[in-house]
Amino acid sequence: MPDPTNIVSAELSDQDQAESLSFIDSLRANLPFLTKITDKEKRYLLHPGVRGMEAAGEMARVVEKYAADFPKMVTDALPEMRRDLLLARSLRPIVKALQVITSIAEDTLHAARSDAFRSALVAFAFGKSLGKSLPGLTKDMQSLAEYFDRPKRRGTSTPPDADA
């Protein structure tokens, strides 16, 4: 009978892992302009939302319409502003899709780790009781007591929907 507390049950072959990593490398190569920004640099970045980006696009149209009246430094920056606006618009759906897959992958990783550790806790409890009659088992489990022979941890209970 399957364990009702086991959230995820799957395998990822070495080949599938390698292909996934290769796909990610290809994605990175396809987006060579991606830039790593330091925490210090991030503090100085502006954070416009959707409306702010719409306003920036409208400002580009205004500068273009009245280019003769704006200073040269503003009109010279217009092509780069347009490229940045286009990049932000084009990159947004990619970032959203990556955020979704990253969130799902992190949830799956967390669930797999939790499932494995929960099973190990159960095995350890049985091993302790069996160890009374198997001295070798007690010795083999001695180093594991550091991890498993502790008061109950948060998150070791049955998931809310496991009873359903």
C-alpha positions in Angstrom: 0.0 0.0 0.0 1.4 3.4 -0.9 2.4 5.8 1.8 -0.4 8.5 2.0 2.2 11.0 3.4 4.5 10.6 0.4 3.9 13.7 -1.7 6.0 13.0 -4.7 7.1 9.7 -6.2 9.3 9.9 -9.2 12.7 9.3 -10.6 14.9 11.6 -12.6 17.4 9.6 -14.7 21.0 10.8 -15.1 20.2 11.3 -18.8 17.1 13.4 -18.1 19.0 15.4 -15.6 21.8 16.0 -18.1 19.3 16.9 -20.8 17.5 19.4 -18.5 20.8 21.0 -17.5 21.8 21.2 -21.2 18.4 22.8 -22.0 19.0 25.4 -19.3 22.5 26.1 -20.7 21.0 26.5 -24.1 18.4 28.9 -22.7 21.2 30.9 -21.1 23.2 31.0 -24.4 20.0 32.2 -26.2 19.8 35.1 -23.8 23.4 36.4 -23.7 22.4 39.8 -22.4 21.3 38.4 -19.1 23.1 40.4 -16.4 24.0 39.5 -12.9 23.5 42.5 -10.7 25.1 42.8 -7.2 23.0 43.5 -4.2 24.6 46.9 -3.9 23.7 47.7 -7.5 20.1 46.4 -6.9 19.6 49.0 -4.2 19.9 51.8 -6.9 17.6 50.3 -9.4 14.2 51.7 -10.0 11.2 49.4 -9.7 8.5 50.5 -12.1 5.4 48.3 -12.3 3.2 47.8 -15.4 1.8 51.4 -15.2 5.4 52.8 -14.8 6.5 50.9 -17.9 3.5 52.2 -19.8 4.4 55.7 -18.8 8.0 55.2 -19.9 6.7 54.1 -23.3 4.5 57.1 -23.6 7.4 59.4 -22.6 9.4 57.9 -25.4 6.6 58.8 -27.8 6.5 62.4 -26.4 10.3 62.8 -26.7 10.1 61.5 -30.3 7.3 63.9 -31.2 9.0 66.9 -29.6 12.6 65.8 -30.3 13.6 69.3 -31.5 12.6 70.8 -28.2 14.4 68.3 -25.9 18.0 68.5 -25.0 20.4 66.4 -27.1 21.2 64.1 -24.2 17.5 63.1 -23.9 17.0 62.6 -27.7 20.3 60.7 -27.9 19.1 58.3 -25.2 15.8 57.6 -27.0 17.0 54.6 -29.1 18.4 52.9 -26.0 15.2 53.7 -24.0 13.2 52.0 -26.8 15.5 49.0 -26.8 15.1 48.7 -23.0 11.4 49.0 -23.3 11.2 46.3 -25.9 13.6 44.1 -24.0 11.5 44.5 -20.8 8.3 43.7 -22.7 9.8 40.7 -24.4 11.6 39.3 -21.4 8.6 39.6 -19.0 6.7 36.5 -20.2 10.0 34.4 -20.2 10.7 35.5 -16.6 7.2 34.7 -15.5 7.4 31.2 -17.1 10.8 30.6 -15.4 9.4 31.8 -12.1 6.5 29.3 -12.4 8.8 26.3 -13.3 11.3 27.3 -10.6 8.6 27.5 -8.0 7.2 24.1 -9.0 10.8 22.6 -9.1 11.5 24.0 -5.6 8.2 22.6 -4.2 9.0 19.2 -5.7 12.6 19.3 -4.3 11.2 20.2 -0.9 8.6 17.5 -1.0 11.1 14.8 -2.1 13.5 15.8 0.7 10.6 15.8 3.2 9.3 12.5 2.0 12.7 10.9 2.2 13.4 12.3 5.7 9.9 11.3 7.0 10.5 7.7 5.8 13.9 7.7 7.4 12.4 8.8 10.7 9.9 6.0 10.6 12.7 3.5 9.7 14.8 4.8 12.6 12.0 4.4 15.1 11.5 0.8 14.0 15.3 0.3 13.9 15.5 1.4 17.6 13.0 -1.1 18.7 14.6 -3.9 16.6 18.0 -2.9 17.9 17.2 -4.4 21.3 17.4 -7.8 19.7 20.1 -7.0 17.1 23.1 -5.4 18.7 24.8 -4.8 15.4 21.9 -2.7 14.2 22.1 -0.5 17.3 25.8 0.1 16.5 25.1 0.9 12.9 22.4 3.3 13.9 24.4 5.0 16.6 25.7 7.8 14.4 22.2 8.4 12.9 20.8 9.1 16.4 22.3 12.6 16.0 19.7 13.3 13.2 16.8 11.1 14.1 16.7 10.7 17.9 15.4 14.2 18.6 12.1 15.7 19.8 9.4 15.8 17.1 10.2 18.4 14.5 7.8 20.8 12.9 6.5 19.4 9.6 6.7 15.7 10.5 3.0 15.3 10.9 0.6 14.0 8.2 -0.2 16.5 5.5 -3.6 18.1 5.7 -5.1 16.3 2.7 -3.5 12.9 3.4 -6.5 11.8 5.4 -8.9 12.5 2.5 
